[in-house]
Amino acid sequence: MASIYLLRPLSIFLVGLAIWAFFWAVDQDQFEDLEGPSRLALEGDQPLSEDAKPRPD
């Protein structure tokens, strides 16, 4: 029972910290482009053109 005196304020603090972090991320425009990074991961590297390919010696 004594541990509840520690756990209740700690949990309230952690929830407040999570809410603050969410609003900070929104203010910093972290959620503006949600589809761009996923498209970049799927596209990968572009193939090299004939001029840029290494020549065998």
N, C-alpha and C positions, 0 to 999 in steps of 0.2 A: 504494500500500500504506500510505503514511503517513496517508492520509485516514481509514482505518478506525479509527485510534486516536481520532479525533474523532467519527466517525459512530456508532460502537457505544455509547459512553456517552450521546450525545445522543439516540439512539433509545430507550435504556432510560429515560432521564429523561422523554421525551415519552409513552411508554407508561404510566409511573408517574403522570404528570400526568393522563392521560386516565382512568385507573382511579380516581384521587382525585376527579376532577370527577364521575364517574358516581356514586360513593358519596355525595358531597356532595349531588347532586341527589336521590338517593333519600331521604336524611335530611331534606331540605327539603320533602318531599312533592310534588315536581315531577311525579311519575308517578301521582298518585292518581286524577285525573279525566281520562282520555284521550279520552272520547267527548263531553264537554260542549262544548269549544271547536269541534269539528267540527259539532255540531248548531247552535250559534249562527251559524256562518258560512253554513249552508244556510238557516236561517230568515230571516235578513236583518232588515230593518226591518219593523215591523208597520204595516199600512195605517192611515191616519188615520181617525178616526170622523167622522161628519157635523159634530159640534160643533167639532172641531179643524181642519177644513179652512178655508183662507183664503177670505174672501168677495170676490167681484169688486166693485170700486168703480165 
